[in-house]
């Protein structure tokens, strides 16, 4: 099952305006010039995984993808190969699948990594990807489906969930109009994921919700630490 995610070019201007400083959303020149290290590392890992997959076989061959570590419910349930919950995040079905997800990762990561920091960005990406794999696994088990699935889109939808939280919590007047448009785009993407037979909609939805939750936790922790520092300063 392909976990495709397609980004709309019209959203790029929104993503590139993000960055968090205090109570508002900005992206200064220094932030804009910096290299999003974690984003680049994640993209390189995905590309390397694809290259290795293609070297030993075809990324369009389901049997080969199972051998390489794609999500396959019987292997997890019967053979206890739990590593697939993570390894499937770095594998892709074909070049188009890889390119779609890597473009999305680079565009989102360019803004979000600077906005929330390397550690939190990595945690949201990996955490949302891992949780989306678990949700996809149990969803397919409940529906009686045995699917071969892989892709970074669960993690990428997690980044989109985090982006939505930042837009709401740290919104500025010039970005308020983007929130309903972005929400509509997300709703259509999630709806398409459940309607198309070759898209893992459960992974997308699970990634989005978990990304939102992790980002909310991040905001609470950062707010608590900031208030505590303010009290000490007084």
N, CA, C and O of each residue as an XYZ file, in Angstrom:
936
protein
N       0.849     -1.181      0.000
C       0.000      0.000      0.000
C       0.889      1.238      0.000
O       1.792      1.351      0.829
N       0.646      2.150     -0.906
C       1.451      3.349     -0.993
C       0.959      4.386      0.000
O      -0.245      4.591      0.154
N       1.895      5.036      0.670
C       1.531      6.116      1.569
C       1.940      7.432      0.901
O       2.884      8.093      1.335
N       1.224      7.799     -0.149
C       1.566      9.006     -0.881
C       1.104     10.241     -0.115
O       0.127     10.206      0.633
N       1.836     11.328     -0.326
C       1.391     12.610      0.176
C       1.822     13.662     -0.838
O       3.007     13.765     -1.154
N       0.879     14.440     -1.350
C       1.182     15.439     -2.365
C       1.046     16.832     -1.772
O       0.018     17.155     -1.176
N       2.071     17.659     -1.928
C       2.038     19.011     -1.386
C       1.593     19.980     -2.470
O       1.984     19.842     -3.629
N       0.788     20.947     -2.103
C       0.351     21.956     -3.051
C       1.355     23.099     -3.073
O       1.692     23.635     -2.016
N       1.845     23.489     -4.250
C       2.815     24.582     -4.333
C       2.320     25.865     -3.685
O       3.127     26.656     -3.197
N       1.011     26.086     -3.670
C       0.463     27.317     -3.102
C       0.733     27.431     -1.611
O       0.699     28.530     -1.056
N       1.005     26.293     -0.950
C       1.237     26.319      0.489
C       2.674     26.676      0.841
O       2.971     26.957      2.002
N       3.565     26.671     -0.134
C       4.974     26.896      0.169
C       5.205     28.257      0.807
O       6.023     28.382      1.719
N       4.491     29.287      0.336
C       4.679     30.622      0.901
C       4.285     30.660      2.364
O       4.876     31.400      3.150
N       3.280     29.860      2.738
C       2.859     29.788      4.133
C       3.914     29.127      4.980
O       4.272     29.639      6.040
N       4.431     27.972      4.520
C       5.406     27.235      5.282
C       6.674     28.049      5.522
O       7.265     27.985      6.600
N       7.090     28.815      4.513
C       8.356     29.537      4.601
C       8.269     30.789      5.455
O       9.281     31.464      5.646
N       7.082     31.127      5.983
C       6.955     32.290      6.841
C       7.069     31.940      8.310
O       7.035     32.827      9.162
N       7.206     30.639      8.623
C       7.125     30.234     10.017
C       8.453     30.310     10.753
O       9.528     30.190     10.166
N       8.340     30.511     12.049
C       9.459     30.561     12.966
C       8.861     31.087     14.247
O       7.949     31.912     14.193
N       9.328     30.652     15.384
C       8.685     31.048     16.625
C       9.642     31.873     17.472
O      10.773     31.458     17.726
N       9.192     33.021     17.901
C       9.968     33.842     18.825
C       8.985     34.478     19.786
O       8.175     35.317     19.391
N       9.054     34.083     21.037
C       8.138     34.618     22.035
C       6.709     34.223     21.748
O       6.384     33.036     21.709
N       5.838     35.226     21.541
C       4.413     34.978     21.336
C       3.979     35.156     19.891
O       2.781     35.126     19.608
N       4.911     35.340     18.974
C       4.514     35.574     17.593
C       5.259     34.646     16.655
O       6.153     33.910     17.073
N       4.885     34.686     15.382
C       5.484     33.817     14.381
C       6.287     34.664     13.406
O       5.726     35.522     12.724
N       7.594     34.434     13.334
C       8.461     35.200     12.457
C       9.524     34.290     11.875
O       9.731     33.173     12.348
N      10.190     34.775     10.853
C      11.335     34.065     10.283
C      12.357     35.123      9.921
O      12.218     35.791      8.896
N      13.388     35.287     10.749
C      14.345     36.350     10.507
C      15.401     35.903      9.509
O      15.428     34.743      9.097
N      16.279     36.838      9.119
C      17.270     36.558      8.096
C      18.241     35.480      8.537
O      18.649     34.639      7.736
N      18.614     35.504      9.822
C      19.560     34.512     10.324
C      18.961     33.115     10.269
O      19.625     32.156      9.876
N      17.678     33.009     10.675
C      16.988     31.722     10.634
C      16.832     31.238      9.199
O      17.014     30.057      8.906
N      16.490     32.173      8.304
C      16.251     31.811      6.915
C      17.515     31.266      6.252
O      17.447     30.411      5.369
N      18.686     31.781      6.696
C      19.937     31.384      6.070
C      20.486     30.077      6.628
O      21.310     29.422      5.990
N      20.028     29.697      7.825
C      20.554     28.506      8.475
C      20.095     27.241      7.758
O      19.031     27.209      7.139
N      20.918     26.202      7.854
C      20.604     24.917      7.227
C      19.837     24.050      8.229
O      20.309     23.869      9.351
N      18.678     23.511      7.865
C      17.920     22.625      8.757
C      18.592     21.249      8.813
O      18.278     20.367      8.013
N      19.499     21.074      9.743
C      20.369     19.902      9.788
C      19.578     18.594      9.897
O      19.819     17.657      9.137
N      18.643     18.532     10.834
C      17.881     17.295     11.048
C      17.052     16.960      9.814
O      16.940     15.795      9.433
N      16.478     17.971      9.198
C      15.698     17.754      7.975
C      16.556     17.139      6.884
O      16.149     16.186      6.219
N      17.748     17.694      6.707
C      18.661     17.194      5.677
C      19.080     15.758      5.990
O      19.124     14.912      5.096
N      19.387     15.485      7.261
C      19.797     14.127      7.657
C      18.678     13.126      7.378
O      18.931     12.044      6.848
N      17.451     13.481      7.730
C      16.312     12.587      7.497
C      16.101     12.344      6.007
O      15.827     11.219      5.589
N      16.229     13.396      5.212
C      16.077     13.253      3.760
C      17.160     12.344      3.189
O      16.883     11.496      2.341
N      18.388     12.524      3.654
C      19.502     11.688      3.179
C      19.276     10.226      3.551
O      19.534      9.335      2.743
N      18.794      9.972      4.774
C      18.529      8.592      5.202
C      17.464      7.943      4.322
O      17.583      6.774      3.955
N      16.429      8.699      3.988
C      15.377      8.168      3.115
C      15.917      7.864      1.719
O      15.582      6.840      1.124
N      16.748      8.753      1.207
C      17.322      8.564     -0.129
C      18.283      7.377     -0.141
O      18.288      6.589     -1.087
N      19.093      7.249      0.905
C      20.021      6.111      0.998
C      19.254      4.797      1.081
O      19.623      3.809      0.446
N      18.179      4.796      1.875
C      17.367      3.581      1.991
C      16.776      3.198      0.644
O      16.700      2.017      0.305
N      16.359      4.193     -0.117
C      15.803      3.924     -1.444
C      16.880      3.376     -2.376
O      16.629      2.446     -3.143
N      18.083      3.955     -2.307
C      19.182      3.506     -3.163
C      19.553      2.057     -2.861
O      19.775      1.267     -3.779
N      19.621      1.710     -1.581
C      19.939      0.332     -1.184
C      18.842     -0.618     -1.650
O      19.122     -1.715     -2.133
N      17.580     -0.184     -1.502
C      16.448     -1.007     -1.943
C      16.526     -1.293     -3.430
O      16.329     -2.429     -3.862
N      16.812     -0.273     -4.204
C      16.901     -0.434     -5.656
C      18.126     -1.262     -6.064
O      18.092     -1.986     -7.059
N      19.192     -1.149     -5.295
C      20.410     -1.890     -5.617
C      20.183     -3.400     -5.507
O      20.688     -4.168     -6.325
N      19.433     -3.815     -4.507
C      19.219     -5.245     -4.276
C      17.943     -5.780     -4.927
O      17.676     -6.980     -4.868
N      17.173     -4.921     -5.529
C      15.929     -5.383     -6.156
C      15.142     -4.204     -6.697
O      15.722     -3.221     -7.159
N      13.827     -4.302     -6.639
C      12.963     -3.231     -7.116
C      12.067     -2.740     -5.988
O      11.465     -3.535     -5.265
N      11.987     -1.420     -5.847
C      11.135     -0.843     -4.803
C       9.653     -0.981     -5.147
O       8.797     -0.655     -4.324
N       9.342     -1.455     -6.345
C       7.955     -1.686     -6.741
C       7.533     -3.139     -6.547
O       6.392     -3.506     -6.831
N       8.454     -3.955     -6.067
C       8.193     -5.374     -5.817
C       7.810     -5.555     -4.346
O       8.638     -5.347     -3.459
N       6.577     -5.938     -4.090
C       6.084     -6.059     -2.716
C       6.889     -7.061     -1.903
O       7.189     -6.806     -0.737
N       7.244     -8.195     -2.495
C       8.012     -9.218     -1.777
C       9.383     -8.678     -1.376
O       9.854     -8.920     -0.265
N      10.012     -7.952     -2.283
C      11.315     -7.356     -1.983
C      11.186     -6.297     -0.894
O      12.060     -6.180     -0.035
N      10.112     -5.532     -0.924
C       9.913     -4.495      0.083
C       9.681     -5.099      1.465
O      10.110     -4.536      2.473
N       9.007     -6.239      1.511
C       8.847     -6.941      2.799
C      10.204     -7.373      3.312
O      10.491     -7.249      4.503
N      11.038     -7.878      2.425
C      12.394     -8.305      2.798
C      13.223     -7.117      3.294
O      14.074     -7.278      4.170
N      12.981     -5.936      2.743
C      13.763     -4.756      3.117
C      13.262     -4.096      4.402
O      13.948     -3.242      4.963
N      12.080     -4.482      4.870
C      11.591     -3.949      6.146
C      10.307     -3.157      6.083
O       9.997     -2.415      7.015
N       9.543     -3.295      4.997
C       8.259     -2.600      4.902
C       7.276     -3.183      5.918
O       7.454     -4.297      6.411
N       6.242     -2.409      6.216
C       5.223     -2.872      7.142
C       4.402     -3.993      6.494
O       3.880     -3.844      5.389
N       4.303     -5.112      7.209
C       3.492     -6.242      6.753
C       2.961     -6.902      8.008
O       3.724     -7.494      8.772
N       1.659     -6.806      8.227
C       1.055     -7.206      9.495
C       1.409     -8.621      9.959
O       1.742     -8.801     11.131
N       1.350     -9.639      9.077
C       1.704    -10.994      9.546
C       3.132    -11.098     10.077
O       3.386    -11.841     11.024
N       4.064    -10.362      9.477
C       5.460    -10.412      9.938
C       5.597     -9.807     11.330
O       6.388    -10.284     12.143
N       4.829     -8.763     11.601
C       4.876     -8.131     12.917
C       4.175     -8.999     13.951
O       4.688     -9.203     15.051
N       3.008     -9.505     13.596
C       2.185    -10.260     14.552
C       2.725    -11.650     14.812
O       2.807    -12.078     15.964
N       3.091    -12.353     13.770
C       3.498    -13.751     13.917
C       4.998    -13.912     14.162
O       5.414    -14.753     14.959
N       5.803    -13.109     13.479
C       7.259    -13.239     13.613
C       7.865    -12.224     14.569
O       9.080    -12.204     14.771
N       7.024    -11.384     15.157
C       7.468    -10.386     16.149
C       8.559     -9.468     15.591
O       9.501     -9.118     16.302
N       8.434     -9.084     14.336
C       9.417     -8.188     13.712
C       8.968     -6.736     13.917
O       8.536     -6.057     12.985
N       9.087     -6.291     15.166
C       8.579     -4.975     15.529
C       9.396     -3.835     14.935
O       8.930     -2.696     14.896
N      10.576     -4.120     14.485
C      11.411     -3.090     13.877
C      10.751     -2.498     12.630
O      11.091     -1.394     12.207
N       9.814     -3.233     12.051
C       9.125     -2.750     10.847
C       8.319     -1.477     11.128
O       8.065     -0.688     10.218
N       7.925     -1.285     12.369
C       7.184     -0.081     12.728
C       8.023      1.173     12.506
O       7.484      2.265     12.330
N       9.345      1.012     12.516
C      10.254      2.135     12.295
C      10.868      2.079     10.897
O      10.935      3.092     10.200
N      11.312      0.899     10.498
C      11.992      0.784      9.198
C      11.091      1.171      8.035
O      11.576      1.676      7.022
N       9.778      0.941      8.165
C       8.860      1.262      7.067
C       8.809      2.759      6.788
O       8.424      3.177      5.697
N       9.205      3.578      7.791
C       9.177      5.034      7.631
C      10.223      5.528      6.637
O      10.101      6.635      6.112
N      11.245      4.721      6.374
C      12.347      5.165      5.522
C      12.358      4.482      4.145
O      13.289      4.667      3.361
N      11.319      3.696      3.864
C      11.229      3.000      2.586
C      10.120      3.614      1.732
O       9.154      4.165      2.259
N      10.269      3.516      0.405
C       9.283      4.092     -0.503
C       9.072      3.206     -1.723
O       9.985      2.530     -2.198
N       7.833      3.233     -2.213
C       7.484      2.495     -3.422
C       7.756      3.361     -4.647
O       6.898      4.152     -5.038
N       8.898      3.233     -5.244
C       9.190      3.940     -6.479
C       9.693      5.364     -6.274
O       9.576      5.934     -5.189
N      10.260      5.925     -7.348
C      10.856      7.253     -7.308
C       9.822      8.341     -7.051
O      10.092      9.279     -6.301
N       8.650      8.234     -7.657
C       7.620      9.268     -7.468
C       7.206      9.373     -6.008
O       7.056     10.471     -5.472
N       7.021      8.223     -5.372
C       6.657      8.189     -3.954
C       7.729      8.877     -3.115
O       7.416      9.681     -2.236
N       8.989      8.560     -3.387
C      10.109      9.160     -2.660
C      10.154     10.675     -2.877
O      10.273     11.434     -1.915
N      10.061     11.113     -4.124
C      10.165     12.539     -4.432
C       9.039     13.339     -3.786
O       9.277     14.414     -3.237
N       7.821     12.823     -3.848
C       6.689     13.519     -3.232
C       6.939     13.747     -1.748
O       6.739     14.848     -1.236
N       7.376     12.698     -1.063
C       7.585     12.817      0.377
C       8.800     13.662      0.724
O       8.759     14.403      1.706
N       9.871     13.580     -0.040
C      11.069     14.345      0.277
C      10.869     15.839      0.012
O      11.384     16.671      0.759
N      10.135     16.182     -1.032
C       9.825     17.591     -1.270
C       9.009     18.143     -0.105
O       9.264     19.247      0.376
N       8.033     17.371      0.338
C       7.210     17.793      1.471
C       8.057     17.939      2.732
O       7.910     18.911      3.474
N       8.944     16.973      2.974
C       9.800     17.022      4.155
C      10.701     18.251      4.138
O      10.838     18.936      5.152
N      11.313     18.531      2.993
C      12.244     19.656      2.902
C      11.527     20.996      3.065
O      12.043     21.896      3.728
N      10.348     21.134      2.469
C       9.610     22.391      2.582
C       9.131     22.610      4.013
O       9.300     23.694      4.572
N       8.534     21.578      4.602
C       8.060     21.692      5.981
C       9.228     21.830      6.954
O       9.204     22.667      7.857
N      10.234     21.010      6.760
C      11.367     21.010      7.676
C      12.131     22.307      7.680
O      12.654     22.710      8.719
N      12.210     22.982      6.531
C      12.929     24.246      6.421
C      12.381     25.266      7.414
O      13.138     26.033      8.009
N      11.062     25.267      7.585
C      10.437     26.220      8.501
C      10.325     25.681      9.929
O      10.699     26.352     10.891
N       9.808     24.468     10.046
C       9.505     23.939     11.372
C      10.745     23.677     12.221
O      10.729     23.929     13.426
N      11.805     23.182     11.618
C      12.997     22.886     12.419
C      13.549     24.152     13.061
O      13.979     24.121     14.214
N      13.543     25.258     12.334
C      14.001     26.526     12.899
C      13.006     27.055     13.928
O      13.391     27.718     14.891
N      11.720     26.755     13.715
C      10.687     27.285     14.601
C      10.689     26.616     15.969
O      10.494     27.279     16.988
N      10.907     25.311     15.993
C      10.762     24.584     17.267
C      12.063     23.968     17.759
O      12.107     23.452     18.875
N      13.117     24.007     16.963
C      14.396     23.455     17.391
C      14.616     22.044     16.863
O      13.673     21.322     16.539
N      15.883     21.676     16.789
C      16.259     20.379     16.214
C      15.684     19.200     16.995
O      15.134     18.271     16.403
N      15.810     19.235     18.332
C      15.380     18.102     19.156
C      13.883     17.862     19.032
O      13.444     16.733     18.817
N      13.100     18.930     19.169
C      11.648     18.776     19.087
C      11.214     18.391     17.682
O      10.288     17.596     17.515
N      11.870     18.944     16.674
C      11.538     18.585     15.294
C      11.769     17.097     15.055
O      10.912     16.411     14.498
N      12.930     16.601     15.480
C      13.229     15.180     15.324
C      12.258     14.311     16.097
O      11.839     13.256     15.619
N      11.894     14.762     17.311
C      10.956     13.991     18.132
C       9.585     13.921     17.478
O       8.961     12.860     17.463
N       9.105     15.041     16.935
C       7.796     15.047     16.286
C       7.811     14.163     15.046
O       6.878     13.392     14.822
N       8.859     14.269     14.245
C       8.947     13.472     13.023
C       8.971     11.977     13.336
O       8.159     11.213     12.814
N       9.902     11.571     14.186
C      10.037     10.146     14.498
C       8.875      9.635     15.338
O       8.395      8.521     15.128
N       8.420     10.455     16.296
C       7.306     10.041     17.144
C       6.024      9.875     16.356
O       5.316      8.880     16.516
N       5.717     10.850     15.501
C       4.501     10.771     14.687
C       4.585      9.618     13.697
O       3.595      8.928     13.453
N       5.775      9.410     13.124
C       5.945      8.304     12.187
C       5.747      6.956     12.852
O       5.097      6.067     12.302
N       6.315      6.813     14.043
C       6.195      5.552     14.793
C       4.746      5.299     15.208
O       4.230      4.193     15.043
N       4.096      6.326     15.744
C       2.705      6.164     16.172
C       1.794      5.899     14.976
O       0.856      5.108     15.076
N       2.062      6.552     13.851
C       1.240      6.311     12.660
C       1.377      4.872     12.180
O       0.413      4.294     11.677
N       2.567      4.286     12.330
C       2.769      2.879     11.963
C       1.953      1.967     12.859
O       1.356      0.997     12.391
N       1.927      2.280     14.156
C       1.148      1.473     15.108
C      -0.336      1.559     14.782
O      -1.030      0.543     14.752
N      -0.822      2.772     14.537
C      -2.239      2.961     14.223
C      -2.603      2.255     12.928
O      -3.651      1.616     12.839
N      -1.743      2.369     11.925
C      -1.981      1.683     10.656
C      -2.028      0.171     10.856
O      -2.864     -0.516     10.269
N      -1.123     -0.338     11.689
C      -1.068     -1.771     11.961
C      -2.386     -2.266     12.567
O      -2.960     -3.247     12.095
N      -2.858     -1.585     13.611
C      -4.079     -2.023     14.286
C      -5.317     -1.790     13.405
O      -6.267     -2.572     13.447
N      -5.301     -0.733     12.625
C      -6.427     -0.470     11.720
C      -6.555     -1.586     10.692
O      -7.651     -2.089     10.445
N      -5.436     -1.968     10.099
C      -5.465     -3.042      9.101
C      -5.829     -4.382      9.733
O      -6.475     -5.218      9.101
N      -5.412     -4.581     10.980
C      -5.777     -5.808     11.683
C      -7.288     -5.862     11.919
O      -7.914     -6.908     11.752
N      -7.865     -4.723     12.309
C      -9.299     -4.674     12.584
C     -10.130     -4.865     11.317
O     -11.202     -5.469     11.358
N      -9.636     -4.350     10.197
C     -10.373     -4.455      8.939
C     -10.051     -5.737      8.179
O     -10.602     -5.981      7.106
N      -9.161     -6.552      8.733
C      -8.820     -7.811      8.097
C      -7.966     -7.680      6.862
O      -7.966     -8.572      6.014
N      -7.227     -6.573      6.738
C      -6.390     -6.360      5.567
C      -4.940     -6.740      5.860
O      -4.421     -6.461      6.941
N      -4.303     -7.368      4.901
C      -2.876     -7.653      4.991
C      -2.188     -6.833      3.907
O      -2.165     -7.217      2.738
N      -1.636     -5.712      4.313
C      -1.070     -4.756      3.363
C       0.440     -4.646      3.522
O       0.977     -4.727      4.627
N       1.097     -4.461      2.411
C       2.519     -4.115      2.422
C       2.571     -2.599      2.288
O       2.202     -2.056      1.247
N       3.023     -1.915      3.324
C       3.001     -0.453      3.305
C       4.322      0.119      3.786
O       5.049     -0.504      4.559
N       4.609      1.307      3.313
C       5.816      2.017      3.739
C       5.717      3.457      3.286
O       4.836      3.808      2.502
N       6.605      4.281      3.770
C       6.621      5.672      3.375
C       6.770      6.611      4.550
O       6.449      6.260      5.685
N       7.259      7.806      4.272
C       7.489      8.817      5.308
C       6.272      9.704      5.534
O       6.330     10.624      6.350
N       5.180      9.453      4.835
C       4.062     10.389      4.885
C       3.372     10.441      6.240
O       2.806     11.478      6.588
N       3.396      9.355      7.022
C       2.837      9.410      8.373
C       3.586     10.433      9.206
O       2.975     11.236      9.911
N       4.919     10.404      9.126
C       5.749     11.370      9.845
C       5.538     12.779      9.301
O       5.513     13.741     10.068
N       5.387     12.905      7.986
C       5.192     14.216      7.369
C       3.849     14.812      7.768
O       3.750     16.015      8.011
N       2.820     13.983      7.838
C       1.542     14.481      8.332
C       1.662     14.899      9.797
O       0.938     15.786     10.249
N       2.571     14.265     10.538
C       2.840     14.697     11.906
C       3.401     16.103     11.931
O       3.029     16.907     12.786
N       4.296     16.408     10.998
C       4.838     17.764     10.891
C       3.735     18.756     10.534
O       3.731     19.889     11.013
N       2.811     18.325      9.699
C       1.695     19.196      9.330
C       0.777     19.439     10.523
O       0.233     20.532     10.682
N       0.607     18.422     11.356
C      -0.172     18.601     12.577
C       0.496     19.600     13.508
O      -0.172     20.438     14.115
N       1.824     19.506     13.619
C       2.576     20.456     14.441
C       2.452     21.866     13.878
O       2.319     22.832     14.629
N       2.498     21.977     12.556
C       2.360     23.273     11.901
C       1.004     23.893     12.216
O       0.914     25.093     12.476
N      -0.043     23.086     12.194
C      -1.375     23.590     12.508
C      -1.436     24.129     13.933
O      -2.032     25.178     14.177
N      -0.822     23.416     14.870
C      -0.794     23.875     16.263
C      -0.077     25.215     16.365
O      -0.549     26.120     17.052
N       1.059     25.347     15.686
C       1.820     26.594     15.745
C       1.039     27.753     15.141
O       1.091     28.872     15.650
N       0.317     27.488     14.060
C      -0.487     28.534     13.439
C      -1.581     29.024     14.378
O      -1.892     30.214     14.412
N      -2.161     28.106     15.138
C      -3.251     28.469     16.048
C      -2.709     29.137     17.311
O      -3.237     30.159     17.749
N      -1.659     28.566     17.894
C      -1.131     29.067     19.166
C      -0.355     30.362     18.986
O      -0.495     31.294     19.778
N       0.480     30.419     17.918
C       1.336     31.581     17.704
C       0.890     32.394     16.488
O       1.721     32.923     15.750
N      -0.413     32.490     16.285
C      -0.918     33.127     15.065
C      -0.689     34.643     15.079
O      -0.694     35.299     16.120
N      -0.492     35.149     13.880
C      -0.428     36.588     13.673
C      -1.556     36.990     12.725
O      -2.140     36.140     12.054
N      -1.852     38.251     12.673
C      -2.967     38.702     11.841
C      -2.786     38.337     10.376
O      -3.738     37.944      9.702
N      -1.553     38.471      9.885
C      -1.324     38.202      8.465
C      -1.351     36.725      8.121
O      -1.294     36.364      6.946
N      -1.437     35.850      9.142
C      -1.502     34.408      8.886
C      -2.868     33.808      9.218
O      -3.128     32.646      8.907
N      -3.737     34.595      9.845
C      -5.032     34.051     10.255
C      -5.837     33.551      9.065
O      -6.545     32.550      9.171
N      -5.734     34.234      7.941
C      -6.463     33.813      6.751
C      -5.972     32.506      6.179
O      -6.691     31.854      5.422
N      -4.740     32.104      6.531
C      -4.177     30.857      6.015
C      -4.708     29.640      6.772
O      -4.715     28.533      6.234
N      -5.152     29.834      8.016
C      -5.557     28.702      8.848
C      -6.721     27.926      8.237
O      -6.605     26.709      8.096
N      -7.849     28.568      7.860
C      -8.945     27.782      7.251
C      -8.552     27.134      5.929
O      -8.997     26.027      5.627
N      -7.713     27.821      5.127
C      -7.287     27.235      3.853
C      -6.410     26.009      4.088
O      -6.551     24.989      3.413
N      -5.508     26.127      5.051
C      -4.633     25.003      5.382
C      -5.443     23.848      5.967
O      -5.180     22.685      5.661
N      -6.431     24.170      6.812
C      -7.292     23.143      7.404
C      -8.087     22.408      6.328
O      -8.244     21.188      6.382
N      -8.591     23.169      5.342
C      -9.331     22.548      4.242
C      -8.431     21.634      3.438
O      -8.829     20.528      3.070
N      -7.215     22.091      3.163
C      -6.251     21.280      2.413
C      -5.937     19.986      3.151
O      -5.853     18.919      2.542
N      -5.764     20.087      4.473
C      -5.498     18.898      5.278
C      -6.690     17.944      5.256
O      -6.523     16.734      5.104
N      -7.883     18.492      5.406
C      -9.084     17.658      5.415
C      -9.228     16.910      4.093
O      -9.567     15.727      4.086
N      -8.975     17.581      2.988
C      -9.060     16.931      1.686
C      -7.985     15.862      1.530
O      -8.242     14.803      0.957
N      -6.779     16.133      2.039
C      -5.694     15.154      1.949
C      -6.027     13.899      2.758
O      -5.808     12.778      2.299
N      -6.560     14.103      3.969
C      -6.908     12.963      4.816
C      -8.081     12.186      4.219
O      -8.098     10.955      4.253
N      -9.059     12.907      3.674
C     -10.211     12.243      3.045
C      -9.770     11.399      1.854
O     -10.217     10.265      1.686
N      -8.888     11.966      1.029
C      -8.371     11.226     -0.124
C      -7.631      9.980      0.317
O      -7.701      8.938     -0.334
N      -6.919     10.095      1.435
C      -6.167      8.953      1.942
C      -7.048      7.769      2.306
O      -6.640      6.618      2.150
N      -8.263      8.045      2.795
C      -9.165      6.953      3.163
C      -9.977      6.446      1.978
O     -10.491      5.328      2.010
N     -10.094      7.261      0.933
C     -10.878      6.864     -0.232
C     -10.061      6.090     -1.266
O     -10.570      5.164     -1.897
N      -8.798      6.470     -1.437
C      -7.952      5.818     -2.438
C      -7.437      4.482     -1.906
O      -6.951      4.425     -0.776
N      -7.532      3.417     -2.683
C      -7.119      2.092     -2.204
C      -5.610      1.937     -2.041
O      -5.158      1.032     -1.339
N      -4.822      2.808     -2.681
C      -3.375      2.658     -2.618
C      -2.729      3.662     -1.662
O      -1.519      3.883     -1.715
N      -3.536      4.267     -0.788
C      -3.009      5.220      0.192
C      -3.398      4.771      1.591
O      -4.546      4.398      1.835
N      -2.438      4.809      2.508
C      -2.668      4.383      3.889
C      -3.246      5.555      4.678
O      -2.516      6.294      5.337
N      -4.559      5.713      4.603
C      -5.220      6.827      5.276
C      -5.088      6.775      6.780
O      -5.009      7.819      7.429
N      -5.064      5.574      7.353
C      -4.932      5.448      8.804
C      -3.589      5.986      9.278
O      -3.504      6.622     10.329
N      -2.540      5.729      8.501
C      -1.213      6.240      8.850
C      -1.188      7.759      8.772
O      -0.587      8.414      9.623
N      -1.833      8.322      7.762
C      -1.873      9.773      7.615
C      -2.597     10.425      8.785
O      -2.094     11.373      9.388
N      -3.786      9.909      9.101
C      -4.573     10.472     10.198
C      -3.853     10.298     11.532
O      -3.802     11.222     12.344
N      -3.299      9.110     11.748
C      -2.568      8.862     12.987
C      -1.355      9.760     13.129
O      -1.066     10.251     14.220
N      -0.643      9.978     12.032
C       0.519     10.851     12.069
C       0.129     12.284     12.356
O       0.789     12.964     13.142
N      -0.940     12.750     11.725
C      -1.390     14.131     11.915
C      -1.788     14.398     13.366
O      -1.360     15.385     13.965
N      -2.605     13.514     13.920
C      -3.082     13.701     15.297
C      -1.930     13.602     16.297
O      -1.841     14.408     17.223
N      -1.055     12.625     16.115
C       0.068     12.468     17.044
C       1.032     13.645     16.937
O       1.596     14.073     17.945
N       1.230     14.177     15.720
C       2.066     15.364     15.563
C       1.492     16.551     16.296
O       2.231     17.322     16.908
N       0.176     16.710     16.243
C      -0.482     17.783     16.977
C      -0.289     17.627     18.483
O       0.029     18.591     19.180
N      -0.484     16.410     18.978
C      -0.382     16.166     20.417
C       1.035     16.412     20.923
O       1.225     17.032     21.969
N       2.023     15.929     20.187
C       3.415     16.138     20.607
C       3.750     17.623     20.601
O       4.455     18.102     21.489
N       3.255     18.350     19.613
C       3.515     19.780     19.540
C       2.829     20.528     20.677
O       3.395     21.477     21.220
N       1.622     20.117     21.043
C       0.929     20.724     22.184
C       1.732     20.501     23.464
O       1.899     21.418     24.269
N       2.224     19.284     23.644
C       3.062     18.984     24.811
C       4.300     19.874     24.812
O       4.707     20.384     25.856
N       4.896     20.057     23.629
C       6.066     20.919     23.504
C       5.736     22.342     23.932
O       6.492     22.957     24.684
N       4.609     22.867     23.457
C       4.214     24.234     23.800
C       3.989     24.394     25.296
O       4.372     25.407     25.881
N       3.366     23.391     25.915
C       3.118     23.437     27.358
C       4.432     23.427     28.130
O       4.614     24.207     29.064
N       5.343     22.546     27.738
C       6.639     22.452     28.415
C       7.433     23.747     28.260
O       8.017     24.238     29.225
N       7.455     24.299     27.051
C       8.196     25.539     26.814
C       7.585     26.694     27.589
O       8.308     27.528     28.134
N       6.251     26.750     27.645
C       5.580     27.804     28.393
C       5.876     27.683     29.884
O       6.113     28.684     30.560
N       5.860     26.441     30.395
C       6.150     26.197     31.811
C       7.575     26.617     32.158
O       7.812     27.267     33.176
N       8.523     26.235     31.298
C       9.931     26.582     31.543
C      10.141     28.092     31.479
O      10.916     28.650     32.255
N       9.448     28.750     30.551
C       9.584     30.193     30.419
C       9.030     30.902     31.648
O       9.650     31.836     32.156
N       7.860     30.463     32.132
C       7.265     31.066     33.321
C       8.121     30.836     34.554
O       8.240     31.704     35.418
N       8.717     29.645     34.620
C       9.558     29.329     35.768
C      10.809     30.214     35.782
O      11.234     30.689     36.835
N      11.389     30.427     34.602
C      12.551     31.305     34.527
C      12.190     32.729     34.903
O      12.971     33.435     35.540
N      10.961     33.153     34.489
C      10.508     34.494     34.826
C      10.337     34.682     36.317
O      10.655     35.741     36.857
N       9.824     33.634     36.998
C       9.650     33.698     38.443
C      10.978     33.765     39.161
O      11.111     34.494     40.144
N      11.971     33.017     38.690
C      13.296     33.039     39.298
C      13.959     34.397     39.124
O      14.650     34.891     40.015
N      13.729     34.997     37.942
C      14.334     36.298     37.662
C      13.770     37.369     38.590
O      14.472     38.309     38.964
N      12.494     37.222     38.961
C      11.876     38.178     39.876
C      12.421     38.011     41.293
O      12.012     38.735     42.201
